[in-house]
Amino acid sequence: MAGSGRGQPVGFVLLALGPILAAAYAAVNHVAIRTAVQAQIAGPEWEGGRVDADGMTAVGVDTWRLVWWTALFVGVVAVAFVLIGVLLRRRGRGRTLLLVFSGVLIVPYAVGFLVALINPVKGLGGLYDVPDFVDGVPPWQPGTAFILLAAGLAQAVGLTMAAGAGRRQAAAGQEGTRSTPSGSGRP
């Protein structure tokens, strides 16, 4: 039963969670930034500054860009992990190189998480000296960095499952070649 392939869908789902959770990180932060922008505009320090066609102020646009680029960066790395996971499931050579490359890709994933953990939304709001924006950031927003952490952990488990499945498949292929009869006709 160990080689029955029952864990295959779970491994694929865990690998696919990386790009999905990177997009979720961007989406929930967009909601948080919009909420903060509305608080900034409604705040007592608002002097009728410029608001773009999307209803975003300058600090809102800049924070959204930083969050979007972070999510895109992590999303691209997450897609690379999905591709590596698919390639690891196949028999053949190059598995060690793929595992080494996946180990190297952990670094950009960690950098994306670190940027999110530093919290660019509140950081840029403080840098722009816009207290109404900072006060308008929802209290749950700093926790959104852990969405990227969850994405990385899910993909690490999915990659491990894919590597194990590929290793079992390669071992089964080698066993199949060893147990072929020699053609001598003797038992």
Backbone as JSON, one array per atom type, in Angstrom:
{
  "sequence": "MAGSGRGQPVGFVLLALGPILAAAYAAVNHVAIRTAVQAQIAGPEWEGGRVDADGMTAVGVDTWRLVWWTALFVGVVAVAFVLIGVLLRRRGRGRTLLLVFSGVLIVPYAVGFLVALINPVKGLGGLYDVPDFVDGVPPWQPGTAFILLAAGLAQAVGLTMAAGAGRRQAAAGQEGTRSTPSGSGRP",
  "N": [[0.81, -1.21, 0.0], [2.13, 1.12, 0.38], [3.14, 2.16, -1.96], [0.9, 2.85, -3.34], [0.0, 5.27, -4.29], [-1.82, 6.92, -3.09], [-1.28, 9.3, -1.75], [-0.75, 11.14, -3.7], [-2.63, 13.16, -4.7], [-2.73, 14.82, -2.44], [-0.11, 15.75, -2.2], [0.1, 17.23, -4.6], [-1.85, 19.17, -4.14], [-0.76, 20.49, -1.93], [1.55, 21.54, -3.1], [0.39, 23.24, -4.98], [-0.78, 25.09, -3.33], [1.05, 27.1, -2.76], [1.32, 29.21, -4.89], [-1.37, 29.95, -4.81], [-1.78, 30.85, -2.17], [0.01, 32.99, -2.16], [-1.28, 34.74, -3.88], [-3.55, 35.12, -2.32], [-2.43, 36.47, -0.15], [-1.82, 38.92, -1.38], [-4.42, 39.76, -2.03], [-5.81, 40.03, 0.47], [-4.26, 41.98, 1.66], [-4.72, 44.07, -0.09], [-7.34, 44.69, 0.52], [-6.94, 45.55, 3.16], [-5.31, 47.81, 2.72], [-7.02, 49.43, 1.24], [-8.97, 49.92, 3.21], [-7.4, 51.36, 5.04], [-6.79, 53.6, 3.48], [-9.33, 54.74, 3.17], [-9.77, 55.46, 5.83], [-7.76, 57.34, 6.08], [-8.58, 59.35, 4.29], [-10.96, 60.1, 5.49], [-10.04, 61.08, 7.86], [-9.04, 63.61, 10.32], [-6.75, 64.99, 9.56], [-6.65, 65.09, 6.86], [-6.16, 66.93, 3.99], [-7.48, 67.31, 1.66], [-5.95, 66.22, -0.38], [-4.44, 64.66, -3.29], [-6.29, 62.12, -4.91], [-6.31, 59.13, -6.65], [-7.85, 57.68, -9.65], [-8.72, 55.19, -8.82], [-9.37, 55.61, -6.24], [-7.3, 55.74, -4.42], [-4.8, 57.02, -2.27], [-1.53, 58.64, -2.3], [0.19, 57.28, -0.5], [-1.26, 54.95, -0.25], [-1.16, 53.89, -2.85], [1.61, 53.44, -3.11], [2.14, 51.63, -1.0], [0.53, 49.52, -1.83], [1.82, 48.83, -4.22], [4.28, 47.85, -3.24], [3.43, 45.66, -1.7], [2.21, 44.18, -3.73], [4.38, 43.62, -5.45], [5.91, 42.07, -3.72], [4.2, 39.88, -3.32], [4.07, 38.97, -5.97], [6.75, 38.25, -6.42], [7.11, 36.17, -4.52], [5.13, 34.51, -5.5], [6.14, 33.76, -8.04], [8.38, 32.29, -7.27], [7.01, 30.29, -5.91], [5.64, 29.06, -8.02], [7.83, 28.01, -9.34], [8.56, 26.08, -7.47], [6.37, 24.37, -7.73], [6.77, 23.39, -10.33], [9.24, 22.1, -9.95], [8.41, 20.15, -8.14], [6.7, 18.63, -9.77], [8.55, 17.69, -11.65], [10.18, 16.18, -9.98], [8.67, 13.96, -9.46], [8.91, 12.34, -11.58], [10.61, 9.57, -13.1], [14.1, 9.23, -13.54], [17.11, 11.03, -14.35], [18.82, 13.73, -12.69], [17.52, 14.4, -10.39], [18.84, 15.04, -8.01], [20.01, 17.49, -8.6], [17.69, 19.01, -8.94], [16.69, 18.96, -6.32], [18.72, 20.33, -4.97], [18.49, 22.82, -6.23], [15.91, 23.49, -5.37], [16.46, 23.85, -2.7], [18.03, 26.13, -2.8], [16.12, 27.92, -3.68], [14.69, 28.4, -1.43], [15.71, 30.58, -0.15], [14.88, 33.05, -1.57], [12.17, 32.79, -0.99], [12.16, 33.02, 1.78], [13.09, 35.64, 2.0], [10.95, 37.07, 0.86], [8.98, 36.48, 2.8], [10.17, 37.72, 4.99], [10.13, 40.44, 4.21], [7.36, 40.79, 4.16], [6.84, 40.32, 6.85], [8.1, 42.46, 8.08], [6.3, 44.34, 7.52], [5.27, 46.28, 5.27], [3.05, 47.9, 4.86], [2.25, 49.3, 7.24], [4.76, 50.32, 7.74], [5.45, 52.04, 5.53], [3.35, 53.81, 5.78], [4.02, 55.05, 8.19], [6.48, 56.13, 7.42], [5.69, 57.99, 5.51], [4.51, 59.68, 7.2], [1.72, 59.69, 7.94], [-0.59, 59.55, 10.03], [-3.35, 58.97, 10.13], [-3.72, 57.08, 8.12], [-2.1, 54.96, 9.07], [-3.41, 54.4, 11.47], [-5.77, 53.51, 10.42], [-5.26, 51.03, 9.36], [-6.32, 47.73, 9.42], [-6.52, 45.67, 12.38], [-5.85, 43.0, 11.96], [-4.12, 42.93, 9.84], [-1.19, 42.85, 10.15], [-0.8, 40.13, 10.59], [-0.98, 38.94, 8.13], [1.4, 38.29, 6.93], [1.99, 35.74, 7.69], [0.58, 34.19, 6.0], [2.2, 33.87, 3.79], [4.24, 32.43, 4.99], [2.84, 30.08, 5.6], [2.34, 29.24, 3.01], [4.93, 28.63, 2.11], [5.63, 26.56, 3.9], [3.66, 24.63, 3.29], [4.34, 24.07, 0.66], [6.89, 23.03, 1.05], [6.35, 20.62, 2.37], [4.79, 19.39, 0.38], [6.71, 19.2, -1.64], [8.5, 17.45, -0.46], [6.88, 15.18, -0.32], [6.55, 14.74, -3.07], [9.19, 14.2, -3.83], [9.64, 11.86, -2.38], [7.73, 10.16, -3.57], [8.69, 10.07, -6.18], [11.15, 8.86, -5.71], [10.31, 6.35, -4.76], [9.03, 5.45, -7.05], [11.19, 5.33, -8.83], [12.71, 3.37, -7.55], [10.96, 1.21, -7.75], [10.97, 0.88, -10.5], [13.61, 0.06, -10.9], [13.6, -2.35, -9.5], [11.85, -3.75, -11.11], [13.39, -4.12, -13.41], [15.41, -5.73, -12.44], [14.13, -8.11, -11.74], [13.42, -9.4, -14.07], [13.13, -12.26, -16.11], [15.88, -14.35, -17.13], [15.69, -15.63, -19.49], [16.46, -18.23, -19.87], [14.82, -20.36, -19.5], [14.77, -21.98, -17.33], [13.53, -22.46, -13.99]],
  "CA": [[0.0, 0.0, 0.0], [2.96, 2.32, 0.44], [3.33, 2.7, -3.3], [-0.39, 2.87, -4.02], [-0.24, 6.57, -4.9], [-2.93, 7.62, -2.45], [-0.87, 10.63, -1.31], [-0.45, 12.0, -4.83], [-3.43, 14.39, -4.73], [-2.36, 15.68, -1.31], [1.14, 16.41, -2.57], [-0.18, 18.23, -5.63], [-2.59, 20.27, -3.5], [0.18, 21.26, -1.11], [2.4, 22.31, -4.01], [-0.43, 24.29, -5.61], [-1.13, 26.1, -2.34], [2.02, 28.19, -2.76], [0.86, 30.35, -5.69], [-2.71, 30.38, -4.36], [-1.64, 31.65, -0.95], [0.67, 34.25, -2.51], [-2.36, 35.6, -4.39], [-4.41, 35.46, -1.18], [-1.71, 37.5, 0.59], [-2.03, 40.18, -2.09], [-5.84, 40.14, -1.96], [-6.2, 40.52, 1.8], [-3.57, 43.25, 1.89], [-5.4, 45.09, -0.87], [-8.49, 45.08, 1.34], [-6.43, 46.32, 4.3], [-4.84, 49.11, 2.24], [-8.23, 50.23, 0.91], [-9.54, 50.34, 4.48], [-6.54, 52.41, 5.58], [-6.95, 54.8, 2.64], [-10.61, 55.36, 3.54], [-9.58, 56.11, 7.13], [-6.93, 58.51, 5.85], [-9.39, 60.39, 3.66], [-11.97, 60.55, 6.46], [-9.37, 61.57, 9.06], [-9.0, 65.06, 10.52], [-5.56, 65.6, 8.97], [-6.76, 65.09, 5.4], [-6.25, 68.29, 3.49], [-7.99, 67.3, 0.29], [-4.86, 65.88, -1.31], [-4.78, 63.97, -4.52], [-6.78, 60.75, -4.89], [-6.34, 58.69, -8.05], [-9.14, 57.19, -10.16], [-9.11, 54.01, -8.05], [-9.68, 56.02, -4.87], [-6.13, 55.52, -3.58], [-3.89, 58.14, -2.04], [-0.14, 58.33, -2.68], [0.7, 56.24, 0.38], [-1.99, 53.73, -0.59], [-0.6, 53.36, -4.1], [2.97, 52.94, -2.87], [2.09, 50.4, -0.19], [-0.03, 48.45, -2.66], [2.86, 48.38, -5.15], [5.26, 47.04, -2.52], [2.79, 44.39, -1.38], [1.99, 43.46, -4.98], [5.66, 43.09, -5.91], [6.29, 40.99, -2.8], [3.36, 38.72, -3.65], [4.5, 38.47, -7.28], [8.05, 37.61, -6.22], [6.87, 34.89, -3.84], [4.34, 33.69, -6.41], [7.02, 33.18, -9.06], [9.14, 31.24, -6.59], [6.06, 29.2, -5.64], [5.42, 28.34, -9.29], [9.05, 27.21, -9.58], [8.46, 24.9, -6.61], [5.39, 23.46, -8.34], [7.46, 22.74, -11.45], [10.23, 21.17, -9.39], [7.66, 19.02, -7.59], [6.24, 17.79, -10.89], [9.72, 17.03, -12.22], [10.71, 15.19, -9.02], [7.83, 12.77, -9.47], [9.27, 11.52, -12.75], [11.84, 8.78, -13.01], [15.16, 9.74, -14.39], [18.27, 11.68, -13.77], [18.69, 15.14, -12.38], [16.74, 14.63, -9.18], [19.69, 15.7, -7.02], [20.12, 18.89, -9.01], [16.4, 19.66, -8.62], [16.6, 19.14, -4.86], [19.64, 21.42, -4.61], [17.88, 24.06, -6.7], [14.8, 23.83, -4.48], [17.06, 24.37, -1.46], [18.45, 27.51, -3.08], [14.91, 28.75, -3.81], [14.15, 28.73, -0.11], [16.21, 31.92, 0.22], [13.95, 34.12, -1.97], [10.91, 32.61, -0.26], [12.38, 33.59, 3.11], [13.19, 37.1, 1.85], [9.58, 37.55, 0.7], [8.32, 36.41, 4.1], [10.76, 38.76, 5.85], [9.57, 41.73, 3.78], [5.97, 40.83, 4.63], [6.85, 40.38, 8.31], [8.47, 43.83, 8.44], [5.02, 45.02, 7.33], [5.43, 47.49, 4.48], [1.86, 48.76, 4.9], [2.41, 50.23, 8.36], [6.07, 50.98, 7.63], [5.37, 53.17, 4.6], [2.44, 54.79, 6.36], [4.81, 55.81, 9.16], [7.5, 56.87, 6.69], [5.01, 59.13, 4.89], [3.97, 60.48, 8.32], [0.28, 59.77, 7.74], [-1.13, 58.77, 11.16], [-4.7, 58.47, 9.85], [-3.55, 55.85, 7.34], [-1.58, 53.92, 9.96], [-4.48, 54.05, 12.41], [-6.84, 52.86, 9.67], [-4.9, 49.67, 8.98], [-7.03, 46.79, 10.28], [-5.62, 45.0, 13.34], [-5.45, 41.68, 11.48], [-3.22, 43.04, 8.7], [0.18, 42.35, 10.37], [-0.78, 38.67, 10.53], [-1.03, 38.42, 6.76], [2.71, 37.76, 6.56], [2.02, 34.31, 7.96], [0.03, 33.51, 4.82], [3.36, 33.48, 2.99], [4.9, 31.35, 5.72], [2.04, 28.87, 5.39], [2.57, 28.82, 1.63], [6.24, 27.99, 2.06], [5.59, 25.29, 4.62], [2.85, 23.69, 2.52], [5.1, 23.64, -0.5], [7.99, 22.18, 1.5], [5.79, 19.29, 2.61], [4.42, 18.86, -0.92], [7.94, 18.85, -2.35], [9.0, 16.23, 0.19], [6.03, 14.09, -0.77], [6.86, 14.49, -4.48], [10.51, 13.56, -3.9], [9.46, 10.48, -1.91], [6.99, 9.4, -4.58], [9.61, 9.85, -7.29], [12.15, 7.89, -5.27], [9.64, 5.04, -4.75], [8.79, 5.07, -8.44], [12.48, 4.94, -9.4], [13.08, 2.09, -6.94], [10.1, 0.19, -8.34], [11.45, 0.68, -11.86], [14.84, -0.72, -10.82], [13.19, -3.69, -9.1], [11.25, -4.38, -12.29], [14.44, -4.53, -14.34], [16.19, -6.8, -11.81], [13.36, -9.35, -11.62], [13.06, -9.98, -15.38], [13.77, -13.57, -16.3], [17.05, -14.32, -18.01], [15.35, -16.24, -20.78], [17.05, -19.56, -19.99], [13.77, -21.36, -19.44], [14.82, -22.67, -16.04], [12.9, -21.7, -12.9]],
  "C": [[0.85, 1.26, 0.0], [3.13, 2.95, -0.92], [2.02, 2.83, -4.06], [-0.71, 4.21, -4.66], [-1.37, 7.35, -4.27], [-2.56, 9.03, -2.01], [-0.61, 11.6, -2.45], [-1.31, 13.26, -4.86], [-3.06, 15.36, -3.6], [-1.08, 16.44, -1.64], [0.94, 17.5, -3.61], [-0.91, 19.43, -5.04], [-1.65, 21.13, -2.68], [1.12, 22.09, -1.98], [1.64, 23.48, -4.62], [-0.81, 25.38, -4.63], [-0.18, 27.29, -2.34], [1.56, 29.38, -3.58], [-0.51, 30.86, -5.25], [-2.61, 31.25, -3.12], [-0.89, 32.96, -1.19], [-0.36, 35.24, -3.06], [-3.3, 36.02, -3.26], [-3.76, 36.54, -0.32], [-1.92, 38.87, -0.06], [-3.47, 40.66, -1.93], [-6.22, 40.7, -0.6], [-5.48, 41.81, 2.14], [-4.18, 44.37, 1.08], [-6.62, 45.6, -0.1], [-8.03, 45.95, 2.51], [-5.97, 47.71, 3.87], [-6.02, 50.0, 1.88], [-8.9, 50.75, 2.17], [-8.73, 51.48, 5.09], [-6.66, 53.71, 4.79], [-8.26, 55.5, 2.99], [-10.51, 56.06, 4.88], [-8.73, 57.38, 6.98], [-7.75, 59.66, 5.28], [-10.42, 60.96, 4.63], [-11.35, 61.19, 7.69], [-9.3, 63.09, 9.12], [-7.8, 65.75, 9.86], [-5.61, 65.63, 7.44], [-6.99, 66.5, 4.91], [-6.76, 68.32, 2.06], [-6.92, 67.05, -0.72], [-5.37, 65.08, -2.49], [-5.21, 62.52, -4.27], [-6.89, 60.31, -6.34], [-7.71, 58.11, -8.42], [-9.64, 55.97, -9.4], [-9.46, 54.34, -6.6], [-8.52, 55.83, -3.91], [-5.32, 56.81, -3.45], [-2.47, 57.71, -2.4], [0.43, 57.22, -1.8], [0.0, 54.91, 0.1], [-1.44, 53.07, -1.84], [0.77, 52.76, -3.85], [2.98, 51.68, -2.02], [1.54, 49.25, -1.0], [1.02, 47.92, -3.63], [3.87, 47.48, -4.45], [4.67, 45.68, -2.15], [2.61, 43.55, -2.65], [3.29, 42.85, -5.49], [6.15, 41.96, -5.01], [5.49, 39.73, -3.12], [3.75, 38.12, -5.0], [5.81, 37.71, -7.18], [7.88, 36.24, -5.59], [6.07, 33.96, -4.75], [5.17, 33.03, -7.5], [7.86, 32.06, -8.46], [8.25, 30.03, -6.31], [5.76, 28.4, -6.9], [6.64, 27.49, -9.62], [9.04, 25.96, -8.7], [7.45, 23.9, -7.16], [6.05, 22.7, -9.48], [8.49, 21.73, -10.97], [9.53, 19.94, -8.82], [7.17, 18.08, -8.67], [7.41, 17.02, -11.49], [10.3, 15.97, -11.29], [9.9, 13.9, -9.04], [8.19, 11.82, -10.63], [10.53, 10.72, -12.45], [12.88, 9.44, -13.89], [16.24, 10.45, -13.61], [17.95, 13.13, -13.46], [17.91, 15.45, -11.12], [17.56, 15.37, -8.12], [19.83, 17.18, -7.34], [18.83, 19.66, -8.7], [16.26, 19.91, -7.12], [17.53, 20.25, -4.38], [19.05, 22.76, -5.03], [16.7, 24.48, -5.81], [15.32, 24.36, -3.14], [17.52, 25.81, -1.62], [17.23, 28.43, -3.15], [14.25, 29.07, -2.47], [14.55, 30.15, 0.29], [15.28, 33.03, -0.27], [12.59, 34.01, -1.28], [11.02, 33.25, 1.12], [12.48, 35.11, 3.05], [11.8, 37.7, 1.68], [8.82, 37.54, 2.01], [8.86, 37.49, 5.03], [10.24, 40.14, 5.49], [8.14, 41.86, 4.29], [5.91, 40.96, 6.15], [7.24, 41.77, 8.82], [7.26, 44.75, 8.31], [5.16, 46.35, 6.59], [4.22, 48.43, 4.55], [1.99, 49.77, 6.04], [3.73, 50.99, 8.26], [6.04, 52.18, 6.7], [4.41, 54.23, 5.1], [3.14, 55.66, 7.39], [5.87, 56.65, 8.48], [6.91, 58.11, 6.02], [4.43, 60.08, 5.94], [2.48, 60.77, 8.11], [-0.38, 58.95, 8.86], [-2.54, 58.25, 10.91], [-4.65, 57.18, 9.04], [-3.11, 54.71, 8.25], [-2.66, 53.46, 10.94], [-5.62, 53.3, 11.71], [-6.52, 51.45, 9.2], [-5.59, 48.7, 9.94], [-6.07, 46.03, 11.21], [-5.14, 43.62, 12.88], [-4.38, 41.75, 10.39], [-1.79, 42.56, 8.99], [0.28, 40.82, 10.31], [-0.78, 38.09, 9.13], [0.31, 37.89, 6.29], [2.76, 36.24, 6.74], [1.31, 33.5, 6.87], [1.18, 33.03, 3.93], [4.16, 32.38, 3.67], [4.16, 30.04, 5.53], [2.23, 28.34, 3.97], [3.89, 28.08, 1.51], [6.27, 26.64, 2.75], [4.79, 24.23, 3.86], [3.63, 23.17, 1.32], [6.29, 22.77, -0.11], [7.51, 20.76, 1.75], [5.4, 18.64, 1.28], [5.63, 18.43, -1.73], [8.55, 17.58, -1.77], [8.19, 15.02, -0.25], [6.32, 13.73, -2.23], [8.2, 13.79, -4.62], [10.42, 12.11, -3.44], [8.75, 9.62, -2.93], [7.89, 9.1, -5.78], [10.67, 8.82, -6.95], [11.55, 6.48, -5.25], [9.42, 4.55, -6.18], [10.09, 4.62, -9.11], [12.93, 3.6, -8.84], [12.24, 0.96, -7.52], [10.53, -0.12, -9.77], [12.73, -0.15, -11.88], [14.54, -2.15, -10.4], [12.61, -4.44, -10.28], [12.3, -4.85, -13.28], [15.28, -5.65, -13.76], [15.45, -8.13, -11.84], [12.94, -9.93, -12.97], [13.8, -11.29, -15.55], [14.91, -13.47, -17.31], [16.8, -14.96, -19.36], [15.92, -17.63, -20.94], [16.01, -20.66, -19.94], [13.78, -22.15, -18.16], [14.18, -21.81, -14.96], [13.86, -21.16, -11.92]]
}
